[in-house]
């Protein structure tokens, strides 16, 4: 029963540090309003916390749990 995070890029990383831009890219986000689902683990949570001002995050149940 692994939880997932639905992450949406809501603000552009333009004007922010290269480190923050690389974190956005590491999460798999490229365009504004793009949505990705990532596992809810400490590594992903850490990345989200670093750039929380650029993101909207929701906790969702994984697709495996629905079946």
N, C-alpha and C positions, 0 to 999 in steps of 0.2 A: 504494500500500500504506500507507494512512493508519491509524495506530493510534488507538484510542479509549480513553477512560477510563470505566469504569463506577463511578459515584459514588453512594454510599448515605448518607443522613442518619441517623446512629445516635444522636446526642445533640441535645437541644433547644437552640436558640439563645436561649431565654429566660434572662435574667440576664447575657447578654453584650452588648457594645457594639452600638450601632445600625449601626456600620460592618460588624461581623461578620454581623448579621442581614441587611443588604442584600447582602452577598456570598453568603449562602445563597440568597436570592431570585434573585440574578443567575445563579446556576447552575441555576435552574429547580426548586429543591427547596422544597416546601411542607409536607409531612407527614413524620413520623418513618418510617423504613424505606422511604421512597420512593427509587426508583432511577432515575437518568438516565444517558444516555451522551453524552459530550461529546468533541470532537476533542482529541487530545493535542497541544496547542500551548503556547507560553510564557504566553499570557494565562490560559488555563484552569489551567495548573500553578501560576501565581502565586496565583490565587484559592483553589485547593485548599490550598496551603501556608499561607495566612493563617488558614484555619479547619480545619486538619487534625485538631484535637482533637474536631471534631464529625462527622467523616466516616470512611467506609471506602472506599478507592479500589483498583480493580483495573484492570490493563491488559488490554484485549481487542483482538482483531483486528476490524476493521470488517466490517459486513455485506457490503460490496462485495467484500472479499477472499474470502469464502466461495463466491461464485458463480463 
